Amino acid sequence: MRNVHIDEVDALDRAVLAIGTDYPPGHLLPFHEHRRAQVLYAATGVMELATAEGTWTVPPDRAVLIPAGTRHQVCMPGVSTRSLYIEPAAVPWFPTRCQVVEVSALLRELLLTAVDMEPRYPEHGRDATLVGLLLYELAGLVPLPLDIPLPADPALRRLCDAFLRHPDVHDPPARWAAALGVSERTLGRRFRGATGLNFATWRQRACIVHSLQHLAAGAPVTRIAARLGYDSPAAFTTAFRTLLGHPPSTYRTAP
């Protein structure tokens, strides 16, 4: 199915529904939720998904798993998506929180092929076998640290939101503590309690995740490193590899 809204077909008695959708540049899907679990894959472009808990950046060749009933919005700067909408009972292993995952070459081809199946595909045969293989491949995916957890505390959330607009890997915790009127030690405790990460780890991750949009757009590593405050391109590359296990070049969009 292509360019069909899930609400039009949600009632079909099939465990998996596959829909391909083309979005114009700069499109924003406002906050909404689905009854089914969703696997959202961008065949092109970089997506950013947001919930009340945080944000998830989804580069090329990655997908995001969205649990059933999760209220979310998605920013799509010109992407073509392939989505699977899955009955929760068919994926008891599905995460309870959104996750970004790597998409293998096999899974990519399965996702691209699935959108051409008949909506009410036969329960036995080629399409049913394809669905079974999709579910098998999905169950083995490993999450990537491409989420930025955000605090519920309004004052701390405002500081985090401001940082995400202008990330700087050397932004001092003393500035945040002063803005909140607390000591750096108190800031550290509050930050870990609110996000699950210590301040330095969150700051580093936010900078690396921010770089993905620029990498996909073809910006040079030298310029990205300088914009984020790294002392050198090598320092940025080392931090990138430490977080994601690969150099920045692997996250560029293929020409």
Residue pairs with C-beta under 8 A, 6 or more apart in sequence:
1 9
1 17
1 18
1 19
1 20
1 115
1 119
2 19
2 20
2 21
2 22
2 115
3 19
3 20
3 21
3 22
4 19
6 17
6 19
6 34
6 36
6 83
6 85
9 17
9 19
9 119
10 17
10 34
10 35
10 36
10 85
12 119
12 120
13 120
14 119
14 120
14 121
14 131
15 86
15 87
15 89
15 90
15 131
15 135
16 84
16 85
16 86
16 87
16 90
16 114
16 131
16 134
16 135
17 36
17 84
17 85
17 86
17 119
18 82
18 83
18 84
18 85
18 111
18 114
18 115
18 117
19 82
19 83
19 85
19 115
20 43
20 80
20 81
20 82
20 83
20 115
21 80
21 81
21 83
22 80
22 81
23 76
23 78
23 79
23 80
23 81
24 78
25 77
25 78
26 76
26 77
26 78
27 75
27 76
27 77
27 78
28 73
28 74
28 75
28 76
29 73
29 74
29 75
29 76
30 73
31 71
31 72
31 73
32 71
32 72
32 73
33 69
33 70
33 71
33 72
34 66
34 68
34 69
34 85
35 68
35 69
36 68
36 85
36 86
36 87
36 88
37 65
37 66
37 67
37 68
37 85
37 86
37 87
37 88
37 91
37 94
38 65
38 66
38 68
38 83
38 84
38 85
38 86
39 63
39 64
39 65
39 66
39 83
39 84
39 86
39 111
39 138
40 47
40 49
40 58
40 63
40 64
40 66
40 74
40 81
40 83
41 62
41 63
41 81
41 82
41 83
41 103
41 108
41 111
42 58
42 60
42 62
42 63
42 76
42 79
42 80
42 81
43 79
43 80
43 81
43 82
43 111
43 112
44 60
44 78
44 79
44 80
44 253
45 60
45 76
45 77
45 78
45 79
45 80
45 216
45 253
46 57
46 58
46 59
46 60
46 77
46 79
46 212
46 213
46 216
47 57
47 58
47 64
47 74
47 75
47 76
47 79
47 81
48 55
48 56
48 57
48 58
48 74
48 75
48 213
49 55
49 56
49 58
49 64
49 66
49 72
49 73
49 74
49 75
49 98
50 56
50 72
50 73
50 74
50 75
51 70
51 71
51 72
51 98
52 71
52 152
53 97
53 98
53 149
53 150
54 147
54 148
54 149
54 150
54 195
55 147
55 148
55 150
55 164
56 64
56 98
56 99
56 100
56 146
56 147
56 148
57 100
57 146
57 148
57 209
57 212
57 213
58 64
58 100
58 146
59 146
59 212
59 215
59 216
59 251
60 216
60 251
60 253
60 254
61 102
61 103
61 108
62 100
62 101
62 102
62 103
62 144
62 146
63 100
63 101
63 103
63 111
64 98
64 99
64 100
64 101
65 94
65 95
65 98
65 99
65 100
65 101
65 138
65 141
66 72
66 98
67 94
67 95
67 96
67 97
67 98
68 88
68 94
70 98
72 98
77 213
82 111
82 112
82 114
82 115
84 111
84 114
84 134
84 138
86 94
86 135
88 94
90 135
91 135
91 138
91 139
93 139
95 143
98 147
99 143
99 144
99 147
100 143
100 144
100 146
100 147
101 141
101 142
101 143
101 144
102 141
102 142
102 144
103 111
104 137
106 137
107 134
107 137
107 138
107 141
110 130
110 133
110 134
110 137
111 134
113 130
114 130
114 131
114 134
117 127
117 130
117 131
118 127
121 127
121 128
121 131
122 128
144 244
145 205
145 243
145 244
146 209
146 212
146 244
147 209
148 164
148 202
148 205
148 206
148 209
149 195
149 196
149 197
149 202
150 157
150 160
150 161
150 195
151 157
151 160
151 190
151 191
151 194
151 195
152 194
153 190
153 194
155 179
155 180
156 180
156 190
156 191
156 194
159 176
159 179
159 180
163 171
163 203
163 206
164 206
164 210
167 203
167 206
167 207
167 210
167 228
167 229
168 207
168 228
168 229
169 203
169 204
169 207
169 228
169 229
169 230
169 239
170 229
171 203
171 229
173 184
173 187
173 188
173 199
173 200
174 184
176 187
176 199
177 183
177 184
177 186
177 187
180 187
180 190
182 190
187 199
188 198
188 199
191 197
191 198
191 199
191 202
192 198
192 199
195 202
197 205
204 239
204 243
205 243
207 228
207 229
207 230
207 239
208 239
208 240
208 243
208 244
210 228
211 224
211 228
211 236
211 240
211 248
212 251
214 223
214 224
214 227
215 221
215 224
215 248
215 251
215 252
216 251
216 252
216 253
217 253
218 252
218 253
221 233
221 236
221 237
221 248
222 233
224 236
224 248
225 232
225 233
225 235
225 236
225 237
228 236
230 236
230 239
236 248
237 247
237 248
240 246
240 247
240 248
241 247
244 251
